[in-house]
Amino acid sequence: MFRELHFPTPVYIADIEHPTLNQELERDIVAWSKQDKGIVRTNVQGWHSHTTMQDLPEYKKLVDMLYACQKTIYDQEHLDSEPVLGNMWANINYPGGFNRPHLHPNALFSGVYWIKAPEKSGNLMLYEPRQGVQCTMPNRKEGKLPPELWREVHYQPKAGTIVMFPAWLWHEVKLNESNDTRISVSFNFLQQ
């Protein structure tokens, strides 16, 4: 007997090597948060910037890096268009802060870039997208399950890492249990 795995959900991860990017981003985002009260979306006990961050010149380095990553994804996904960054915003999750479960309508790929990520500052959680599979919860053998049987995926934030995933995938940011702030940038790429 052979096995085929269909309907995979791709998640793309990249580590960005840049000597000063995170320090510059942290400085600029913290200063921005002190001048602007931001908006409320899925954030609880945190600051969420306006969603036009990609238009601000101080974030061009990051925007260029996001486009490079997205271009790789477009090539691997056989997409016949060019990436378009629809919107981008900064998040500061203070101790006790989190982001409620959500998805990103009208986008193709969404993602996060972690700038500052203390230990226990809130994992990114991605959830099983197939609704029908939730009808059955079979008993499993003891031991570690292979990734294709997971019902949720936990990504521990790491400064300098980008995670990109289909925008229709339910996700959330768990509680920041550290004594420090967690700073990230989220974004949506649109289908052209």
HUNOR-V275471 format. One record per residue. N is the residue number from 1. RES is the residue in one small letter. SS is DSSP state (alpha for helix, beta for strand, coil for the rest). PHI is phi in whole degrees, -180 to 180 (999 if undefined). D_FIRST is the distance of its C-alpha to the first C-alpha in Angstrom with 1 decimal. Layout:
# HUNOR-V275471
N&RES&SS&PHI&D_FIRST + N&RES&SS&PHI&D_FIRST
This chain:
# HUNOR-V275471
1&m&coil&999&0.0 + 2&f&coil&-119&3.8 + 3&r&coil&-120&6.9 + 4&e&coil&-118&10.2 + 5&l&coil&-108&13.4 + 6&h&coil&-110&16.2 + 7&f&coil&58&19.8 + 8&p&coil&-71&20.6 + 9&t&coil&-113&24.2 + 10&p&coil&-77&25.8 + 11&v&beta&-129&28.4 + 12&y&beta&-108&30.6 + 13&i&beta&-132&32.7 + 14&a&beta&-142&35.6 + 15&d&beta&-101&38.3 + 16&i&coil&-99&41.7 + 17&e&coil&-102&44.1 + 18&h&coil&-149&47.7 + 19&p&coil&-66&50.6 + 20&t&coil&-128&52.5 + 21&l&alpha&-56&50.4 + 22&n&alpha&-65&49.6 + 23&q&alpha&-65&53.2 + 24&e&alpha&-64&54.5 + 25&l&alpha&-63&52.2 + 26&e&alpha&-60&53.0 + 27&r&alpha&-57&56.7 + 28&d&alpha&-69&56.6 + 29&i&alpha&-70&54.4 + 30&v&alpha&-62&56.5 + 31&a&alpha&-62&59.7 + 32&w&alpha&-60&58.3 + 33&s&alpha&-65&57.4 + 34&k&alpha&-81&61.0 + 35&q&alpha&-101&62.5 + 36&d&coil&-137&60.2 + 37&k&coil&-71&59.1 + 38&g&coil&75&55.8 + 39&i&beta&-132&53.8 + 40&v&coil&-114&51.7 + 41&r&coil&-127&48.2 + 42&t&coil&-99&45.4 + 43&n&beta&-77&47.4 + 44&v&beta&-126&49.1 + 45&q&beta&55&51.7 + 46&g&beta&-155&51.1 + 47&w&beta&-106&52.5 + 48&h&beta&-126&50.8 + 49&s&coil&-72&52.5 + 50&h&coil&-66&53.1 + 51&t&coil&-98&50.2 + 52&t&beta&-115&52.0 + 53&m&alpha&-57&51.6 + 54&q&alpha&-65&50.2 + 55&d&alpha&-88&53.7 + 56&l&coil&-88&55.6 + 57&p&alpha&-62&56.4 + 58&e&alpha&-69&55.9 + 59&y&alpha&-108&52.1 + 60&k&alpha&-61&51.6 + 61&k&alpha&-57&50.0 + 62&l&alpha&-67&47.2 + 63&v&alpha&-57&46.9 + 64&d&alpha&-60&46.5 + 65&m&alpha&-67&43.8 + 66&l&alpha&-64&41.9 + 67&y&alpha&-62&42.2 + 68&a&alpha&-62&40.8 + 69&c&alpha&-65&37.7 + 70&q&alpha&-66&37.2 + 71&k&alpha&-62&37.6 + 72&t&alpha&-61&34.7 + 73&i&alpha&-63&32.6 + 74&y&alpha&-59&33.8 + 75&d&alpha&-65&32.8 + 76&q&alpha&-69&29.2 + 77&e&coil&-90&28.9 + 78&h&coil&59&30.3 + 79&l&coil&-85&33.3 + 80&d&coil&-100&36.1 + 81&s&coil&-163&39.1 + 82&e&coil&-107&40.9 + 83&p&coil&-64&40.6 + 84&v&beta&-129&43.4 + 85&l&beta&-80&44.2 + 86&g&beta&-77&45.3 + 87&n&beta&-160&46.6 + 88&m&beta&-155&46.6 + 89&w&beta&-152&48.2 + 90&a&beta&-99&49.0 + 91&n&beta&-128&48.2 + 92&i&beta&-121&50.0 + 93&n&beta&-102&48.7 + 94&y&beta&-76&51.4 + 95&p&beta&-51&50.8 + 96&g&beta&89&49.5 + 97&g&beta&-86&48.3 + 98&f&beta&-162&44.9 + 99&n&beta&-125&43.4 + 100&r&beta&-64&42.1 + 101&p&beta&-58&38.7 + 102&h&beta&-165&38.7 + 103&l&coil&-136&37.2 + 104&h&coil&-123&39.0 + 105&p&coil&-61&39.6 + 106&n&coil&66&40.4 + 107&a&coil&-119&38.9 + 108&l&coil&-98&35.9 + 109&f&beta&-126&35.3 + 110&s&beta&-120&37.2 + 111&g&beta&-175&37.6 + 112&v&beta&-141&39.7 + 113&y&beta&-122&41.6 + 114&w&beta&-91&42.8 + 115&i&beta&-100&46.4 + 116&k&beta&-136&47.3 + 117&a&coil&-143&44.8 + 118&p&coil&-62&46.2 + 119&e&coil&-59&43.9 + 120&k&coil&65&43.1 + 121&s&coil&-94&44.3 + 122&g&coil&114&41.5 + 123&n&coil&-71&37.8 + 124&l&beta&-82&36.3 + 125&m&beta&-113&33.7 + 126&l&beta&-112&31.0 + 127&y&beta&-113&29.4 + 128&e&coil&-47&26.1 + 129&p&coil&-86&26.9 + 130&r&coil&-85&24.8 + 131&q&alpha&-62&27.1 + 132&g&alpha&-62&24.8 + 133&v&alpha&-67&22.7 + 134&q&alpha&-72&25.9 + 135&c&alpha&-73&25.9 + 136&t&coil&-126&23.4 + 137&m&coil&-124&23.9 + 138&p&coil&-67&21.3 + 139&n&coil&-70&22.4 + 140&r&coil&-110&20.7 + 141&k&coil&-65&20.6 + 142&e&coil&-62&23.6 + 143&g&coil&115&23.5 + 144&k&coil&-77&22.9 + 145&l&coil&-83&20.4 + 146&p&coil&-71&18.6 + 147&p&alpha&-55&20.6 + 148&e&alpha&-70&18.2 + 149&l&alpha&-104&18.8 + 150&w&coil&-67&22.6 + 151&r&coil&-101&24.9 + 152&e&beta&-153&27.8 + 153&v&beta&-124&28.5 + 154&h&beta&-108&31.8 + 155&y&beta&-112&33.5 + 156&q&coil&-77&36.6 + 157&p&coil&-64&39.2 + 158&k&coil&-141&40.4 + 159&a&coil&-54&43.5 + 160&g&coil&94&42.7 + 161&t&beta&-107&39.1 + 162&i&beta&-112&38.0 + 163&v&beta&-123&35.0 + 164&m&beta&-124&34.2 + 165&f&beta&-152&31.8 + 166&p&beta&-59&31.6 + 167&a&coil&-65&34.8 + 168&w&coil&-82&33.1 + 169&l&coil&-84&31.5 + 170&w&coil&-64&33.3 + 171&h&beta&-154&34.8 + 172&e&beta&-157&37.8 + 173&v&beta&-115&39.8 + 174&k&coil&-72&40.3 + 175&l&coil&-57&43.7 + 176&n&coil&-78&45.7 + 177&e&coil&-96&46.5 + 178&s&coil&-87&48.3 + 179&n&coil&-102&52.0 + 180&d&coil&-137&51.8 + 181&t&coil&-84&50.8 + 182&r&beta&-113&47.5 + 183&i&beta&-121&48.0 + 184&s&beta&-147&45.4 + 185&v&beta&-125&45.3 + 186&s&beta&-114&43.0 + 187&f&beta&-162&42.5 + 188&n&beta&-131&41.0 + 189&f&beta&-101&40.2 + 190&l&beta&-101&40.6 + 191&q&coil&-80&39.1 + 192&q&coil&-84&41.9
